[in-house]
Amino acid sequence: APHVAAALAPFARRHIELARPKALLLLGDETTKILLATNEPAPRVYARRFDVQFGGESVAVFPAPGLAAMLRTNALKRAAWRALRAIMRVYAR
């Protein structure tokens, strides 16, 4: 539920700050809306790179469709694959 995700967002942000990843894959529309603080429709942001500040560190964030959505709609798998390839490029540097 969206209200549960919103309540847990501060904990997720703190975990990301502590983990200090170079890149992050966001799966699902609610996760994307909450952590990117955007109202833009999720399909428009799939596989796009966003540089988000977590605790003073910039993290490359790549939204992708959720797993259930990909199981229902095969065409969404392409966006998830693009996001995964983009993350691989970040870590290859």
DSSP file (Angstrom, degrees, kcal/mol; ACC not computed):
  #  RESIDUE AA STRUCTURE BP1 BP2  ACC     N-H-->O    O-->H-N    N-H-->O    O-->H-N    TCO  KAPPA ALPHA  PHI   PSI    X-CA   Y-CA   Z-CA
    1    1 A A    >>        0   0    0      0, 0.0     4,-2.1     0, 0.0     3,-0.5   0.000 360.0 360.0 360.0 143.2    0.0    0.0    0.0
    2    2 A P  H 3>  +     0   0    0      0, 0.0     4,-2.4     0, 0.0     5,-0.2   0.853 360.0  55.1 -58.9 -37.3    1.3    3.5   -0.8
    3    3 A H  H 3> S+     0   0    0      2,-0.2     4,-1.7     1,-0.2     5,-0.1   0.852 108.0  49.7 -67.9 -31.9    0.9    4.8    2.8
    4    4 A V  H <> S+     0   0    0     -3,-0.5     4,-1.8     2,-0.2    -1,-0.2   0.922 110.8  49.5 -69.0 -44.3    3.1    1.9    4.1
    5    5 A A  H  X S+     0   0    0     -4,-2.1     4,-1.0     1,-0.2    -2,-0.2   0.900 110.3  50.7 -61.4 -40.7    5.7    2.7    1.5
    6    6 A A  H  < S+     0   0    0     -4,-2.4     3,-0.4     1,-0.2    -1,-0.2   0.879 109.3  51.3 -65.1 -37.5    5.7    6.3    2.4
    7    7 A A  H  < S+     0   0    0     -4,-1.7     4,-0.3     1,-0.2    -1,-0.2   0.832 113.1  45.0 -68.1 -32.0    6.1    5.5    6.1
    8    8 A L  H >X S+     0   0    0     -4,-1.8     4,-2.0     1,-0.2     3,-0.5   0.576  87.9  92.1 -88.0 -10.1    9.1    3.3    5.4
    9    9 A A  H 3X S+     0   0    0     -4,-1.0     4,-2.8    -3,-0.4     5,-0.2   0.873  81.6  54.0 -55.6 -44.0   10.8    5.7    3.0
   10   10 A P  H 3> S+     0   0    0      0, 0.0     4,-2.1     0, 0.0    -1,-0.2   0.883 109.7  48.9 -60.6 -35.4   12.9    7.4    5.7
   11   11 A F  H <> S+     0   0    0     -3,-0.5     4,-2.3    -4,-0.3    -2,-0.2   0.899 111.4  49.2 -68.9 -39.8   14.3    4.0    6.7
   12   12 A A  H  X S+     0   0    0     -4,-2.0     4,-2.4     2,-0.2    -1,-0.2   0.921 110.5  50.8 -64.0 -43.9   15.1    3.1    3.1
   13   13 A R  H  X S+     0   0    0     -4,-2.8     4,-2.3     1,-0.2    -2,-0.2   0.916 111.0  48.4 -59.6 -43.5   16.8    6.5    2.6
   14   14 A R  H  X S+     0   0    0     -4,-2.1     4,-2.2     2,-0.2    -1,-0.2   0.896 109.9  51.9 -65.9 -39.5   18.9    5.9    5.7
   15   15 A H  H  X S+     0   0    0     -4,-2.3     4,-2.5     2,-0.2    -1,-0.2   0.909 109.5  49.8 -62.1 -41.8   19.8    2.4    4.6
   16   16 A I  H  X S+     0   0    0     -4,-2.4     4,-2.1     1,-0.2    -2,-0.2   0.910 108.7  53.1 -63.8 -41.8   20.9    3.7    1.2
   17   17 A E  H  < S+     0   0    0     -4,-2.3    -2,-0.2     1,-0.2    -1,-0.2   0.916 112.7  44.0 -57.8 -44.1   23.1    6.4    3.0
   18   18 A L  H  < S+     0   0    0     -4,-2.2    -2,-0.2     1,-0.2    -1,-0.2   0.870 114.4  48.2 -70.9 -37.2   24.8    3.7    5.1
   19   19 A A  H  < S-     0   0    0     -4,-2.5    -1,-0.2    -5,-0.2    -2,-0.2   0.796  88.0-158.5 -74.3 -28.6   25.3    1.3    2.2
   20   20 A R     <  -     0   0    0     -4,-2.1    -3,-0.1    -5,-0.2    -4,-0.1   0.914  17.3-173.5  50.5  54.7   26.7    4.1   -0.1
   21   21 A P        -     0   0    0      0, 0.0    -1,-0.1     0, 0.0     3,-0.1  -0.368  30.1-138.6 -74.0 157.9   26.0    2.3   -3.4
   22   22 A K  S    S+     0   0    0      1,-0.2    38,-2.2    37,-0.1     2,-0.3   0.827  88.5  13.5 -78.3 -34.8   27.2    3.7   -6.7
   23   23 A A  E     -a   60   0A   0     36,-0.2     2,-0.4     2,-0.0    -1,-0.2  -0.957  65.5-157.5-142.9 157.3   23.9    2.9   -8.4
   24   24 A L  E     -a   61   0A   0     36,-2.5    38,-2.9    -2,-0.3     2,-0.6  -0.999   8.4-149.1-141.2 133.2   20.4    1.8   -7.3
   25   25 A L  E     -a   62   0A   0     -2,-0.4     2,-0.6    36,-0.2    36,-0.1  -0.917  13.6-157.2-103.2 120.0   17.7    0.0   -9.2
   26   26 A L  E     -a   63   0A   0     36,-2.0    38,-2.8    -2,-0.6     2,-0.6  -0.873   6.9-160.0 -99.0 118.2   14.2    1.0   -8.1
   27   27 A L  E     +a   64   0A   0     -2,-0.6     4,-0.3    36,-0.2    39,-0.2  -0.869  52.5  19.6-100.9 123.3   11.6   -1.7   -8.9
   28   28 A G  S  > S-     0   0    0     36,-2.3     4,-1.7    -2,-0.6    36,-0.2   0.045  79.6 -94.5 103.6 152.0    8.0   -0.6   -9.0
   29   29 A D  H  > S+     0   0    0      2,-0.2     4,-2.6     1,-0.2     5,-0.2   0.894 117.9  49.2 -68.8 -43.8    6.0    2.6   -9.5
   30   30 A E  H  > S+     0   0    0      2,-0.2     4,-2.5     1,-0.2     5,-0.2   0.921 111.1  50.1 -66.2 -43.0    5.4    3.4   -5.8
   31   31 A T  H  > S+     0   0    0     -4,-0.3     4,-2.6     1,-0.2     5,-0.3   0.917 112.4  48.6 -59.0 -43.4    9.1    3.0   -4.9
   32   32 A T  H  X S+     0   0    0     -4,-1.7     4,-2.0     1,-0.2     6,-0.3   0.934 111.8  48.0 -62.9 -47.7   10.0    5.2   -7.8
   33   33 A K  H  X>S+     0   0    0     -4,-2.6     5,-1.2     1,-0.2     4,-0.7   0.899 117.0  42.4 -61.1 -41.3    7.4    7.9   -6.9
   34   34 A I  H  <5S+     0   0    0     -4,-2.5    -2,-0.2     3,-0.2    -1,-0.2   0.941 118.7  39.9 -75.5 -48.0    8.5    8.0   -3.2
   35   35 A L  H  <5S+     0   0    0     -4,-2.6    -2,-0.2    -5,-0.2    -1,-0.2   0.785 123.9  39.6 -77.2 -25.0   12.3    7.8   -3.5
   36   36 A L  H  <5S-     0   0    0     -4,-2.0    -1,-0.2    -5,-0.3    -2,-0.2   0.559  99.9-137.2 -94.4  -8.6   12.5   10.2   -6.5
   37   37 A A  T  <5 +     0   0    0     -4,-0.7     2,-0.3    -5,-0.2    -3,-0.2   0.944  55.2 138.9  51.3  54.1    9.7   12.5   -5.1
   38   38 A T      < -     0   0    0     -5,-1.2    -1,-0.2    -6,-0.3    -2,-0.1  -0.928  52.3-161.6-128.1 151.5    8.1   12.8   -8.5
   39   39 A N        +     0   0    0     -2,-0.3     3,-0.1    -3,-0.1    -1,-0.1   0.314  57.3 121.7-106.8   3.1    4.5   12.8   -9.8
   40   40 A E  S    S-     0   0    0      1,-0.1    -2,-0.1    -7,-0.1     5,-0.1  -0.415  80.7 -91.9 -65.3 140.5    5.7   12.0  -13.3
   41   41 A P    >>  -     0   0    0      0, 0.0     3,-1.6     0, 0.0     4,-0.7  -0.313  35.1-126.3 -56.9 132.7    4.1    8.7  -14.6
   42   42 A A  H >> S+     0   0    0      1,-0.3     3,-1.6     2,-0.2     4,-1.0   0.849 104.6  61.1 -53.4 -43.5    6.4    5.9  -13.9
   43   43 A P  H 34 S+     0   0    0      0, 0.0     3,-0.3     0, 0.0    -1,-0.3   0.806  99.8  58.7 -58.3 -25.5    6.7    4.5  -17.4
   44   44 A R  H <4 S+     0   0    0     -3,-1.6    -2,-0.2     1,-0.2    -4,-0.0   0.761 109.6  42.2 -72.1 -23.8    8.2    7.8  -18.5
   45   45 A V  H X< S+     0   0    0     -3,-1.6     3,-2.0    -4,-0.7    -1,-0.2   0.504  81.6 128.0-102.7  -4.7   11.1    7.5  -16.1
   46   46 A Y  T 3< S+     0   0    0     -4,-1.0    18,-0.2    -3,-0.3     3,-0.1  -0.272  84.2   0.4 -55.3 133.8   11.9    3.8  -16.6
   47   47 A A  T 3  S+     0   0    0     16,-3.2     2,-0.3     1,-0.2    -1,-0.3   0.489  99.5 128.5  66.0   6.6   15.6    3.2  -17.4
   48   48 A R    <   -     0   0    0     -3,-2.0     2,-0.4    15,-0.2    -1,-0.2  -0.677  61.1-117.9 -87.0 148.4   16.4    7.0  -17.1
   49   49 A R        -     0   0    0     -2,-0.3     2,-0.4    13,-0.1    13,-0.2  -0.716  29.8-176.9 -89.1 133.8   19.3    8.0  -14.9
   50   50 A F  E     -B   61   0A   0     11,-2.1    11,-3.4    -2,-0.4     2,-0.8  -0.999  19.7-144.5-125.9 129.8   18.6   10.2  -11.9
   51   51 A D  E     -B   60   0A   0     -2,-0.4     2,-0.4     9,-0.2     9,-0.2  -0.858  28.3-176.2 -94.9 111.4   21.4   11.5   -9.7
   52   52 A V  E     -B   59   0A   0      7,-2.6     7,-2.8    -2,-0.8     2,-0.5  -0.880  23.4-127.1-115.0 138.6   19.9   11.6   -6.2
   53   53 A Q  E     +B   58   0A   0     -2,-0.4     2,-0.5     5,-0.2     5,-0.2  -0.736  26.5 176.5 -86.5 125.2   21.6   12.8   -3.0
   54   54 A F  E >  S-B   57   0A   0      3,-2.9     3,-1.4    -2,-0.5   -34,-0.0  -0.935  77.2 -23.6-127.0 105.7   21.5   10.4   -0.1
   55   55 A G  T 3  S-     0   0    0     -2,-0.5     3,-0.1     1,-0.3    -1,-0.1   0.852 126.5 -50.0  62.9  35.8   23.4   11.7    2.9
   56   56 A G  T 3  S+     0   0    0      1,-0.3     2,-0.4     0, 0.0    -1,-0.3   0.377 117.8 109.7  85.2  -6.0   25.5   14.0    0.8
   57   57 A E  E <   - B   0  54A   0     -3,-1.4    -3,-2.9     2,-0.0     2,-0.5  -0.862  66.9-130.1-104.4 137.4   26.5   11.3   -1.6
   58   58 A S  E     - B   0  53A   0     -2,-0.4     2,-0.4    -5,-0.2    -5,-0.2  -0.742  25.1-169.2 -87.1 129.8   25.2   11.3   -5.2
   59   59 A V  E     - B   0  52A   0     -7,-2.8    -7,-2.6    -2,-0.5     2,-0.6  -0.971  23.7-126.7-121.4 132.9   23.8    7.9   -6.3
   60   60 A A  E     -aB  23  51A   0    -38,-2.2   -36,-2.5    -2,-0.4     2,-0.5  -0.697  33.0-164.9 -76.6 117.9   22.8    7.0   -9.8
   61   61 A V  E     -aB  24  50A   0    -11,-3.4   -11,-2.1    -2,-0.6   -36,-0.2  -0.917  11.5-172.5-114.1 130.9   19.2    5.8   -9.6
   62   62 A F  E     -a   25   0A   0    -38,-2.9   -36,-2.0    -2,-0.5   -13,-0.1  -0.947  12.9-149.2-124.9 109.1   17.5    3.9  -12.4
   63   63 A P  E     +a   26   0A   0      0, 0.0   -16,-3.2     0, 0.0   -36,-0.2  -0.470  20.7 174.3 -75.1 148.4   13.7    3.2  -12.1
   64   64 A A  E     -a   27   0A   0    -38,-2.8   -36,-2.3   -18,-0.2   -32,-0.1  -0.962  37.4 -84.3-146.4 160.9   12.3    0.0  -13.6
   65   65 A P        -     0   0    0      0, 0.0     2,-0.0     0, 0.0     0, 0.0  -0.268  52.5-100.5 -63.8 155.2    8.9   -1.7  -13.6
   66   66 A G     >  -     0   0    0    -39,-0.2     4,-2.1     1,-0.1     5,-0.2  -0.304  30.7-109.6 -71.7 162.0    8.0   -3.9  -10.7
   67   67 A L  H  > S+     0   0    0      1,-0.2     4,-2.0     2,-0.2     5,-0.2   0.898 117.1  51.2 -62.7 -42.4    8.3   -7.7  -11.0
   68   68 A A  H  > S+     0   0    0      1,-0.2     4,-1.7     2,-0.2    -1,-0.2   0.904 109.6  50.9 -63.3 -39.9    4.5   -8.3  -11.0
   69   69 A A  H  > S+     0   0    0      1,-0.2     4,-2.5     2,-0.2    -1,-0.2   0.895 109.2  51.0 -64.0 -39.4    4.0   -5.7  -13.8
   70   70 A M  H  < S+     0   0    0     -4,-2.1     7,-0.2     1,-0.2    -1,-0.2   0.853 107.9  52.6 -67.6 -33.0    6.7   -7.4  -15.9
   71   71 A L  H  < S+     0   0    0     -4,-2.0    -1,-0.2     1,-0.2    -2,-0.2   0.851 114.6  42.4 -68.9 -33.1    5.1  -10.8  -15.5
   72   72 A R  H  < S+     0   0    0     -4,-1.7     2,-0.5     1,-0.2    -2,-0.2   0.839 123.9  34.9 -79.0 -34.3    1.8   -9.3  -16.7
   73   73 A T    ><  -     0   0    0     -4,-2.5     3,-1.6    -5,-0.2     4,-0.4  -0.907  62.5-166.0-130.3 103.5    3.2   -7.3  -19.5
   74   74 A N  T >  S+     0   0    0     -2,-0.5     3,-1.6     1,-0.3     4,-0.4   0.802  85.1  68.7 -57.8 -32.1    6.2   -8.6  -21.4
   75   75 A A  T >> S+     0   0    0      1,-0.3     3,-0.8     2,-0.2     4,-0.5   0.765  89.8  64.2 -62.6 -24.4    6.9   -5.3  -23.1
   76   76 A L  H <> S+     0   0    0     -3,-1.6     4,-1.6     1,-0.2     3,-0.4   0.718  84.6  74.6 -71.6 -20.2    8.0   -3.9  -19.7
   77   77 A K  H <> S+     0   0    0     -3,-1.6     4,-2.4    -4,-0.4    -1,-0.2   0.830  87.6  61.5 -61.9 -31.0   10.9   -6.3  -19.5
   78   78 A R  H <> S+     0   0    0     -3,-0.8     4,-2.2    -4,-0.4    -1,-0.2   0.907 103.1  48.9 -62.2 -42.7   12.7   -4.2  -22.1
   79   79 A A  H  X S+     0   0    0     -4,-0.5     4,-2.1    -3,-0.4    -1,-0.2   0.896 111.5  49.5 -64.7 -40.3   12.8   -1.2  -19.8
   80   80 A A  H  X S+     0   0    0     -4,-1.6     4,-2.4     2,-0.2    -2,-0.2   0.901 110.0  50.9 -65.6 -40.4   14.1   -3.3  -16.9
   81   81 A W  H  X S+     0   0    0     -4,-2.4     4,-2.4     2,-0.2    -2,-0.2   0.899 109.0  51.2 -64.7 -40.4   16.8   -4.7  -19.1
   82   82 A R  H  X S+     0   0    0     -4,-2.2     4,-2.1     2,-0.2    -1,-0.2   0.906 110.3  49.8 -61.9 -41.3   17.9   -1.2  -20.2
   83   83 A A  H  X S+     0   0    0     -4,-2.1     4,-2.1     2,-0.2    -2,-0.2   0.909 110.4  49.6 -64.8 -42.2   18.0   -0.1  -16.5
   84   84 A L  H  X S+     0   0    0     -4,-2.4     4,-2.1     1,-0.2    -2,-0.2   0.907 110.8  49.5 -63.6 -41.7   20.2   -3.2  -15.6
   85   85 A R  H  X S+     0   0    0     -4,-2.4     4,-1.8     1,-0.2    -1,-0.2   0.885 109.2  52.9 -64.7 -37.2   22.6   -2.5  -18.5
   86   86 A A  H  X S+     0   0    0     -4,-2.1     4,-1.7     1,-0.2    -1,-0.2   0.898 108.5  49.9 -64.8 -40.2   22.8    1.2  -17.4
   87   87 A I  H  X S+     0   0    0     -4,-2.1     4,-2.2     1,-0.2    -1,-0.2   0.897 106.9  55.0 -65.2 -39.4   23.8    0.1  -13.9
   88   88 A M  H  X S+     0   0    0     -4,-2.1     4,-1.4     1,-0.2    -1,-0.2   0.886 106.1  52.2 -60.6 -37.5   26.4   -2.3  -15.3
   89   89 A R  H  X S+     0   0    0     -4,-1.8     4,-0.7     2,-0.2    -1,-0.2   0.884 107.4  52.2 -65.8 -37.6   27.9    0.7  -17.1
   90   90 A V  H >< S+     0   0    0     -4,-1.7     3,-0.8     1,-0.2    -2,-0.2   0.930 113.3  43.3 -62.6 -45.2   28.1    2.7  -13.8
   91   91 A Y  H 3< S+     0   0    0     -4,-2.2    -1,-0.2     1,-0.2    -2,-0.2   0.693 103.7  66.5 -75.9 -18.9   29.9   -0.1  -12.1
   92   92 A A  H 3<        0   0    0     -4,-1.4    -1,-0.2     1,-0.2    -2,-0.2   0.695 360.0 360.0 -74.6 -18.2   32.2   -0.7  -15.0
   93   93 A R    <<        0   0    0     -3,-0.8    -1,-0.2    -4,-0.7    -2,-0.1   0.497 360.0 360.0 -74.6 360.0   33.8    2.7  -14.5
